[in-house]
Amino acid sequence: MTTQSTTFAVRVLCILWPSFLMAGVAEMLVFAVVDPSELSWFGERAIAWSSTAIYSVSFLLFWAVISTSAALTQVLLTTPNPEAG
């Protein structure tokens, strides 16, 4: 593995692992207050999914949002390399 790909892998892991942990925390906080069996689409029909499906989809959505936020922060903090060109 080259240094550049190692650096990229480390950056990806530094984004995904903390966001995974925080998605778990967000999941616990939200579903401590919200009952998944009472969720509905914009106040109309109830969502006909199992609780496990609702927990899983919401965890993945939390993870995606938090990962995107962390990745954007990483991009904004990256300084240009003056030696590259």
PyMOL commands that set and color helices and strands:
alter all, ss='L'
color gray80, all
select helices_A, chain A and resi 3-33+36-38+51-77
alter helices_A, ss='H'
color red, helices_A
deselect
rebuild
show_as cartoon
